[in-house]
Amino acid sequence: MTEYHLRAPLSDEEVEKLVAGDVVFLSGPVFTARDKAHALMRQVGSPVSLQGAALYHCGPLIKDDRVLSAGPTTSGRMARYTEEILRLGVKAIIGKGGLPAEPFLSKAVYLAYPGGCGAAAAQQLRVLRVHLQELGMAESIWEFEARELGPMIVAIDAHGRDLYREVKRSAQRQEPD
Amino acid sequence: MREKVVEATVRALQRAETSLPNWVLQRIEEAAARESHPVARHHLQFMLENVSIARTKGLPLCQDTGLAIFHVQMGRDLSLDFSLSEAIAQGVRIATKEVPLRPNAVHPQTRKNRGDNTGPGMPDVILDYVDGKGLQLTAFPKGAGSENMSLVGMLNPADDPFDFILKSVAERAANACPPLFLGIGLGGSFDLAARLAKRALLNMPGSSEEELALLERINSLGIGPMGLGGDTTALGIKIEKAFCHTASLPVAINFQCWANRSATEVIQ
């Protein structure tokens, strides 16, 4: 379990060295996207370059461009878009609950931010600009400047390890048939 | 009186969104002290830190400020000359601006958002009648992460409901922001089981032998905070029961995340 302080955009080398269980604090630009932004990006492409980007599954609470609360949303709802999002160059998806691990192999990592910790996350984020504002507060793409966003756990690494799957398998071994 | 209900609604939401009930906080603190898994311990400590930031800065502790659900206990001797649900809805609209709350309520098909957390059926007011002429209002904002994992199983009476609960929790817990509070509805009908499960969350925490035994079985799964492993998968379980048809065994599980928010206001 190594602790890393990284800055987005991320390089292939930085992604490569991360191993499941490592702790990451991330600075630099972070883009939020959830259900509606993903659906729209599938139709018309991304309004921003996501080369090397950190994409945050988050529908923040914002007032007058101030981040009030901005923890992760459940990533599973966006699972159907993972491959095309990674094809756009995204190197880290931040969220909670995990995603199928296969698309991450040799490409990217999944970082788990503690769910429900929106007030803490808000202290680490400020608004740079907003894209697709017509989708509403929760569903817009917010471009944040992160300062040491974390602690985040590398839950899925680019080497095929998936902590959620490991924990679930071990739980299922204890269940009745 | 109407004005009092509106104001109590705003106050209850303000408090529910920015702090946690003491007993909930205490359960998280106890779990953090007990937890043997280092990542899990860090998560629990970070959750406590988050609650403290939210309280001191008056910020919603989670950006998912939830669906507006209320439990009202109304005195039988009280008569109201206004619509209770409309007064609560007005409080929700004010709280959405003032707390503020994220506008979450949308039409189920068009997904249109009025921006004020109200609409047909929202807020949802669960009403009970009690002795006296007072009115007690509990705000119970419910986030989607945990609500989305909730389910009703129409089991065969020969099935073991606790095996079903264990399997469902093992499969779904990671998405529901564990450590969890679980409201279980056992018996009744398809919809009564679900209503019992929601009421179980309002009547948390349980302390019967059956509830504590189930809590221990769930924690032995090792799913841990946020599904990343650990000793603490659930912090409380409450089971509510009703008689059911001899051919049925309905079981409902209402998941609640670790941020088990609620706040009560009493109006005389």
Chai-1 contact restraints between the chains, C-beta under 6 A:
chainA,res_idxA,chainB,res_idxB,connection_type,confidence,min_distance_angstrom,max_distance_angstrom,comment,restraint_id
A,P60,B,Q63,contact,1.0,0.0,6.0,A-B,restraint_1
A,L61,B,P60,contact,1.0,0.0,6.0,A-B,restraint_2
A,L61,B,Q63,contact,1.0,0.0,6.0,A-B,restraint_3
A,L61,B,R102,contact,1.0,0.0,6.0,A-B,restraint_4
A,K63,B,P100,contact,1.0,0.0,6.0,A-B,restraint_5
A,L68,B,L59,contact,1.0,0.0,6.0,A-B,restraint_6
A,S69,B,L59,contact,1.0,0.0,6.0,A-B,restraint_7
A,S69,B,P60,contact,1.0,0.0,6.0,A-B,restraint_8
A,S69,B,Q63,contact,1.0,0.0,6.0,A-B,restraint_9
A,A70,B,Q63,contact,1.0,0.0,6.0,A-B,restraint_10
A,G71,B,C62,contact,1.0,0.0,6.0,A-B,restraint_11
A,G71,B,Q63,contact,1.0,0.0,6.0,A-B,restraint_12
A,T74,B,G145,contact,1.0,0.0,6.0,A-B,restraint_13
A,T74,B,N175,contact,1.0,0.0,6.0,A-B,restraint_14
A,G76,B,N175,contact,1.0,0.0,6.0,A-B,restraint_15
A,G97,B,A174,contact,1.0,0.0,6.0,A-B,restraint_16
A,G97,B,N175,contact,1.0,0.0,6.0,A-B,restraint_17
A,P114,B,H43,contact,1.0,0.0,6.0,A-B,restraint_18
A,P114,B,F46,contact,1.0,0.0,6.0,A-B,restraint_19
A,G115,B,C177,contact,1.0,0.0,6.0,A-B,restraint_20
A,G115,B,M226,contact,1.0,0.0,6.0,A-B,restraint_21
A,G116,B,C62,contact,1.0,0.0,6.0,A-B,restraint_22
A,G116,B,C177,contact,1.0,0.0,6.0,A-B,restraint_23
A,G116,B,C257,contact,1.0,0.0,6.0,A-B,restraint_24
A,G116,B,W258,contact,1.0,0.0,6.0,A-B,restraint_25
A,G116,B,A259,contact,1.0,0.0,6.0,A-B,restraint_26
A,C117,B,F46,contact,1.0,0.0,6.0,A-B,restraint_27
A,C117,B,N50,contact,1.0,0.0,6.0,A-B,restraint_28
A,G118,B,C62,contact,1.0,0.0,6.0,A-B,restraint_29
A,G118,B,Q63,contact,1.0,0.0,6.0,A-B,restraint_30
A,A119,B,N50,contact,1.0,0.0,6.0,A-B,restraint_31
A,A119,B,I53,contact,1.0,0.0,6.0,A-B,restraint_32
A,A119,B,A54,contact,1.0,0.0,6.0,A-B,restraint_33
A,A119,B,L59,contact,1.0,0.0,6.0,A-B,restraint_34
A,A119,B,L61,contact,1.0,0.0,6.0,A-B,restraint_35
A,A120,B,N50,contact,1.0,0.0,6.0,A-B,restraint_36
A,A120,B,I53,contact,1.0,0.0,6.0,A-B,restraint_37
A,G136,B,N113,contact,1.0,0.0,6.0,A-B,restraint_38
A,A138,B,R102,contact,1.0,0.0,6.0,A-B,restraint_39
A,I153,B,L228,contact,1.0,0.0,6.0,A-B,restraint_40
A,L163,B,L228,contact,1.0,0.0,6.0,A-B,restraint_41
A,Y164,B,A174,contact,1.0,0.0,6.0,A-B,restraint_42
A,Y164,B,G227,contact,1.0,0.0,6.0,A-B,restraint_43
A,V167,B,I223,contact,1.0,0.0,6.0,A-B,restraint_44
A,V167,B,G229,contact,1.0,0.0,6.0,A-B,restraint_45
A,S170,B,G222,contact,1.0,0.0,6.0,A-B,restraint_46
A,A171,B,A170,contact,1.0,0.0,6.0,A-B,restraint_47
A,A171,B,L221,contact,1.0,0.0,6.0,A-B,restraint_48
A,A171,B,G222,contact,1.0,0.0,6.0,A-B,restraint_49
A,A171,B,I223,contact,1.0,0.0,6.0,A-B,restraint_50
A,Q172,B,A170,contact,1.0,0.0,6.0,A-B,restraint_51
A,Q174,B,L221,contact,1.0,0.0,6.0,A-B,restraint_52
A,E175,B,L166,contact,1.0,0.0,6.0,A-B,restraint_53
A,E175,B,K167,contact,1.0,0.0,6.0,A-B,restraint_54
A,E175,B,A170,contact,1.0,0.0,6.0,A-B,restraint_55
A,P176,B,D163,contact,1.0,0.0,6.0,A-B,restraint_56
